[in-house]
Amino acid sequence: MAQSAGRLLSRRSAGVIGKGKISMGCLIGKTAIVTGAASGIGRAIALRFAAEGAKVIVADITHTPKEGGVPTEDLIAAAGGTAHWQHCDIAKWEDVDAMVTGAVAAWGKLDILVNNATHWTSTRLTETTNEQWRDVMGVNADGYFYCCKRAVQQMLTQPIIAEARGRIVNITSQHGMVAVPNDVAYGVGKATTVYLTRQIAADYGRDFIICNAVAPGRIITGKPGIAQDPKSLDYGRSRTPFHRLGRPEDVASAALFLASDDCTFISGENLMVDGGWMAS
Ligand SMILES: NC(=O)c1ccc[n+]([C@@H]2O[C@H](COP(=O)([O-])OP(=O)(O)OC[C@H]3O[C@@H](n4cnc5c(N)ncnc54)[C@H](O)[C@@H]3O)[C@@H](O)[C@H]2O)c1
């Protein structure tokens, strides 16, 4: 992951043009917050956005990537990008409020919010304690609500650029649409954010707020634990028609499109990046 992150950034340094419609530098002049950006998918999104020229708030409860390696903000700075690590527990309104207020104080505006941080327990309904339920919902439901609310409050004060005052990308999951084996709170939390995405798109479309989601399938981030359990990996492979499981960069590319000025007339969408899991 650290190596591929380095490659992404060096591509920008070398001025290489990217594939397809998205070109290097498509986020120049933009400011972005990415929650849970110390690790995994959030880290890949922060690196990709910085490589495209965005100033990025790396918002997390830790600097340390779960999969190991150099902290995200240090990688970005080493490649000449602009990033600031911000301690933010998204389950706390005070932290979220301070994060958005600080970003705007430093950089003048907030163009993009990516809600990506997550928590889970890997427990079934009858084994999930009330405290575990509240902990997961505190991050995966309350946290996304806090971040969206505070970001929209800010974006509504901003001018319209490329038909938007701001763009939100919520990272959901295929498990917000179909059941996740043995992880009730995680799945319910993800379903909540799929709905939240549509509600914001509907309520704030006329205010030039664009809100979409990306639903990753099985993505290999390199973190230890359940993510590397052979049974869990076999299950992911059995459900994925594509010839491989996902990479964090697959999700970052989709998030980049939805966060960019190229994303017009698309709102309330939940874009699956799952190698065909939900198609089969
Ligand atoms: N990896 C997958 O296969 C997969 C599949 C479907 C969906 N997703 C979704 O993608 C997103 C990223 O997943 P990942 O596998 O990269 O996760 P991860 O566990 O590798 O990283 C999550 C990050 O969130 C941070 N975090 C946790 N609680 C936080 C809090 N309260 N406030 C701020 N930050 C907090 C962690 O410190 C960590 O850096 C999540 O929303 C997850 O639900 C992942």
The ligand as an SDF file (V2000), in Angstrom:
LIG
                    3D

 44 48  0  0  0  0  0  0  0  0999 V2000
  -12.0580   -2.8760    3.1320 N   0  0  0  0  0  0  0  0  0  0  0  0
  -13.1820   -3.3840    2.6290 C   0  0  0  0  0  0  0  0  0  0  0  0
  -13.2200   -4.5180    2.1230 O   0  0  0  0  0  0  0  0  0  0  0  0
  -14.4440   -2.5680    2.6590 C   0  0  0  0  0  0  0  0  0  0  0  0
  -15.5980   -3.1140    2.0730 C   0  0  0  0  0  0  0  0  0  0  0  0
  -16.7630   -2.3700    2.0780 C   0  0  0  0  0  0  0  0  0  0  0  0
  -16.7850   -1.1040    2.6220 C   0  0  0  0  0  0  0  0  0  0  0  0
  -15.6680   -0.6060    3.1930 N   0  0  0  0  0  0  0  0  0  0  0  0
  -15.7460    0.7280    3.7760 C   0  0  0  0  0  0  0  0  0  0  0  0
  -14.6480    1.5080    3.3450 O   0  0  0  0  0  0  0  0  0  0  0  0
  -14.2560    2.4170    4.3800 C   0  0  0  0  0  0  0  0  0  0  0  0
  -12.7940    2.2160    4.7060 C   0  0  0  0  0  0  0  0  0  0  0  0
  -12.5830    0.8450    5.0460 O   0  0  0  0  0  0  0  0  0  0  0  0
  -11.1140    0.3220    5.3740 P   0  0  0  0  0  0  0  0  0  0  0  0
  -11.1540   -1.1470    5.2040 O   0  0  0  0  0  0  0  0  0  0  0  0
  -10.1040    1.1270    4.6540 O   0  0  0  0  0  0  0  0  0  0  0  0
  -11.0510    0.6480    6.9470 O   0  0  0  0  0  0  0  0  0  0  0  0
   -9.8050    0.6410    7.9490 P   0  0  0  0  0  0  0  0  0  0  0  0
  -10.2670   -0.0970    9.1610 O   0  0  0  0  0  0  0  0  0  0  0  0
   -8.5730    0.1500    7.2750 O   0  0  0  0  0  0  0  0  0  0  0  0
   -9.5840    2.1740    8.2840 O   0  0  0  0  0  0  0  0  0  0  0  0
  -10.5630    2.8870    8.9870 C   0  0  0  0  0  0  0  0  0  0  0  0
   -9.9620    4.1970    9.4770 C   0  0  0  0  0  0  0  0  0  0  0  0
  -10.9680    4.8760   10.2170 O   0  0  0  0  0  0  0  0  0  0  0  0
  -10.3760    5.4010   11.3920 C   0  0  0  0  0  0  0  0  0  0  0  0
  -11.4050    5.5950   12.4200 N   0  0  0  0  0  0  0  0  0  0  0  0
  -12.0530    4.6500   13.1520 C   0  0  0  0  0  0  0  0  0  0  0  0
  -12.9060    5.2150   14.0090 N   0  0  0  0  0  0  0  0  0  0  0  0
  -12.8150    6.5530   13.8070 C   0  0  0  0  0  0  0  0  0  0  0  0
  -13.4650    7.6770   14.3950 C   0  0  0  0  0  0  0  0  0  0  0  0
  -14.3720    7.5210   15.3790 N   0  0  0  0  0  0  0  0  0  0  0  0
  -13.1570    8.9190   13.9390 N   0  0  0  0  0  0  0  0  0  0  0  0
  -12.2360    9.0720   12.9550 C   0  0  0  0  0  0  0  0  0  0  0  0
  -11.5830    8.0560   12.3740 N   0  0  0  0  0  0  0  0  0  0  0  0
  -11.8670    6.7970   12.8070 C   0  0  0  0  0  0  0  0  0  0  0  0
   -9.3380    4.3550   11.7840 C   0  0  0  0  0  0  0  0  0  0  0  0
   -8.3630    4.8710   12.6820 O   0  0  0  0  0  0  0  0  0  0  0  0
   -8.7750    3.9790   10.4140 C   0  0  0  0  0  0  0  0  0  0  0  0
   -7.6940    4.8150   10.0580 O   0  0  0  0  0  0  0  0  0  0  0  0
  -15.1730    2.1260    5.5570 C   0  0  0  0  0  0  0  0  0  0  0  0
  -16.2560    3.0450    5.5650 O   0  0  0  0  0  0  0  0  0  0  0  0
  -15.6620    0.7210    5.2930 C   0  0  0  0  0  0  0  0  0  0  0  0
  -16.9100    0.4630    5.8830 O   0  0  0  0  0  0  0  0  0  0  0  0
  -14.5000   -1.3090    3.2320 C   0  0  0  0  0  0  0  0  0  0  0  0
  1  2  1  0
  2  3  2  0
  2  4  1  0
  4  5  1  0
  4 44  2  0
  5  6  2  0
  6  7  1  0
  7  8  2  0
  8  9  1  0
  8 44  1  0
  9 10  1  0
  9 42  1  0
 10 11  1  0
 11 12  1  0
 11 40  1  0
 12 13  1  0
 13 14  1  0
 14 15  2  0
 14 16  1  0
 14 17  1  0
 17 18  1  0
 18 19  2  0
 18 20  1  0
 18 21  1  0
 21 22  1  0
 22 23  1  0
 23 24  1  0
 23 38  1  0
 24 25  1  0
 25 26  1  0
 25 36  1  0
 26 27  1  0
 26 35  1  0
 27 28  2  0
 28 29  1  0
 29 30  1  0
 29 35  2  0
 30 31  1  0
 30 32  2  0
 32 33  1  0
 33 34  2  0
 34 35  1  0
 36 37  1  0
 36 38  1  0
 38 39  1  0
 40 41  1  0
 40 42  1  0
 42 43  1  0
M  CHG  2   8   1  16  -1
M  END
$$$$
